[in-house]
Amino acid sequence: MQLILLHLLFNILSCIPLLVVASTIEIQDEPTTKEEGKVLDDENLKHLRLASGIPITFSKESAVMTHIDSFTQDELLEIKKLSQWKSKGISSVTNVWKQDRFDLIYANVAEHKWIFERFTNLCKKANDENGWGYEIFERPFEPIQAVTYLKGSFYGAHVDVVDRDLESRGPMRSRVCAVVLLVNDPETDYEGGRLHYYVEGNDGKETYAPSKAGTTLTWKADELFHGVTELTNGERQVAVYWVHGRKKMQSEL
């Protein structure tokens, strides 16, 4: 009997180091030092969130194009109706660089062809005038996203398409141009929630997009680091889309 008890005790004790190791690994996922949590502590970056573990690189200014008044007020009212559809639910995923708190609606491109065509033409303009070297595909590959960001949401600096997407066979592989339309007015409808990006020529600082309803930004989806500062009040409405295409061969340029 004593031998059995000793055997059981030995088995229990032998498991303790494994439990401690597993617990330690789990804790290490959280920022436990000032360096790991620098994006939250650094006085100069209080208003920003940076993508954890991803070093930011600065693109050439030609990687992004701003289109002021790309949609009229009447057109914006039509787009706002998308956000009144029944939501697919509120996401509430949080980590050190991202908190998704928004209503997300996928708009059928066939029913809103004019929006898709406008976005595609804006990407074509940026591609042609800034020398991106893409062949822009005419047909849509995914729906338009009508997004209403809620108070407390933010998005750390990131790139839309990374190496693992380019190497995959998924739909993200052929995204070449990202599109974001500011649907409602930051001056009256919300505070914070500033779209910013990182390009050369700004003393190593973030560049803020114009905060005016009807402004559309287009950028190279596999290159430009960008993010959204924390939304401190109100609701921020944007339409998001990715135009697909392919990089032209040197002989095609």
C-alpha positions, 0 to 999 in steps of 0.5 A, a space after each residue: 500500500 505504501 509503495 502505491 502511495 509513494 508511486 502516486 506521489 512521485 507521479 504528481 510531483 513530476 507533473 509540477 515542472 510541466 505545469 509551471 513551464 506551460 504557465 510561464 509560456 502563457 504569461 509571456 504572450 502578454 507585454 510584461 516589460 516596458 520594452 515589450 509594452 513600449 507602444 503603451 508607455 512611450 510618451 511620444 506614442 500615447 496616441 498610437 498603437 504599433 503592430 507588435 513585433 513588426 518593425 515599421 518601414 517608411 514607404 515612398 510618398 508615391 505609395 499612397 494617394 489622397 483623393 479629396 471630395 471623391 464622393 459627393 454628399 448625396 453619394 455619401 448618404 447612399 453609402 451611409 445606408 449600408 451601415 444601417 443594414 443588420 450587423 453581422 455582430 460586434 467584434 471585440 478582439 483586443 491585444 497590445 496593438 489592436 482592438 476590433 470593436 465595430 459593426 461590419 457589413 459586407 456589401 454586395 458589389 453587384 448591388 452597388 456597382 457604382 461604388 466598386 467602379 469608383 474605387 477601381 478607377 481611383 486605384 487606376 489613377 494612383 497606379 498610373 500617376 504614381 507608377 506602381 506598375 500593376 495591371 488592375 483587374 476590372 472585376 471584383 474579387 470580394 465585397 465592399 466592407 461598410 464598417 462602423 467603428 465604436 468607441 475604444 477601437 484602434 488599429 496598430 500600424 500594419 501592412 494589408 498584404 504580407 509575405 504569407 499572403 503572397 505565398 498563399 493561394 487565398 484571395 488576399 494574394 492578388 490584393 494590390 490596392 487598398 481603398 478607404 473612404 471616410 464616410 462620416 465627418 470627423 469634425 462633427 461625428 467622432 473624435 480620434 480614429 485618425 487614419 495615419 501612415 508612414 512615408 519618407 520625408 516626414 522626419 520619421 513620424 506618422 502622416 495623418 490623412 485628411 479628416 474630411 468626409 468624402 476623402 478616399 485614400 488608395 495605397 499599395 496593399 503590400 507596402 504601406 504601413 498604416 493604422 488608426 488611432 483610438 476612437 475616443 468618442 462617437 462612431 467612425 464610418 468607413 467603406 473599405 475595399 481592395 482592388 485586385 491585380 498583378 505586378 507587371 513583368 519588366 517587359 510589360 512596363 
